[in-house]
């Protein structure tokens, strides 16, 4: 990854499976990288400010937290309206991720993806209705794809 | 998961401090000791309640590339195809979904060229068409799950 200097890269490698669970995790990372704790913190601040780190915290396992109904709601939204509407949908409390993606007709006519997580499918139905209301007449069709099994889930995997 | 675990998951989905003793600072905010917070995060990770604790890196901002891909897999071949797809280290997540397109996976790699190579390899290995749907826009506001 070209934007990364070698130390940033090693910082990614050392933290992609998680932050060390010790009292001074940044000092521990510094020991592994041969730099000071202050240098680690300065780099992390910079990477967080640039958006390379989205957040530092718990990466949840939805199923284990009781979210049994995890769905990708997908919508065929008018191209002229999708950017504005995507922002509104992305801002809804029930939507955790929202993306615009290319359609792949004929199998896949949808260009707006909004992920929702709920305790059960009835709750997802309510969320789908709410999203549909925001999209109004600009959505021509939609579908709801429930995940039935996690086949694989890992963090970012940069080779060391 | 007890009430304290829930408080940890609710309070620590982001905003973990960058300071010399971050667990102590975060623990104070939620009324725990540093040791207890560290022990509970370790137990939550080991038990699979959380996937991990730490930075969520943005592959694209790091100069890499990512896409979402989907395959319509015949039911009788589902597990074999899942094994072929998952064998690629660039496949970060893979979910079974209820749809004709029943396998959805995220590929993240160091470049778009490498993604193309992985998707072509998966198509060749499985003999199935792989739909490539890289995001063209993101409406991102962070994760807010109540535990």
Interface residues (C-beta under 8 A of the other chain):
Chain A: X1 X2 X3 X4 X12 X15 X16 X17 X18 X19 X21 X22 X23 X24 X25 X26 X27 X37 X41 X44 X45 X47 X48 X50 X51 X52 X53 X54 X55 X56 X57 X58 X59 X60 X61 X62 X64 X65 X66 X67 X72 X82 X83 X86 X87 X89 X90 X91 X93 X96 X97 X98 X99 X100 X101 X102 X104 X107 X108 X113 X117 X143 X145 X146 X147 X148 X149 X150 X151 X152 X153 X154 X155 X156 X157 X158
Chain B: X1 X8 X9 X12 X13 X14 X15 X16 X18 X19 X20 X21 X22 X23 X24 X34 X38 X41 X42 X44 X45 X47 X48 X49 X50 X51 X52 X53 X54 X55 X56 X57 X58 X59 X61 X62 X63 X64 X68 X70 X72 X82 X85 X86 X89 X90 X91 X92 X93 X94 X95 X96 X97 X98 X99 X100 X101 X103 X104 X105 X108 X110 X131 X132 X133 X134 X135 X136 X137 X138 X139 X140 X141 X142 X143 X144 X145 X147
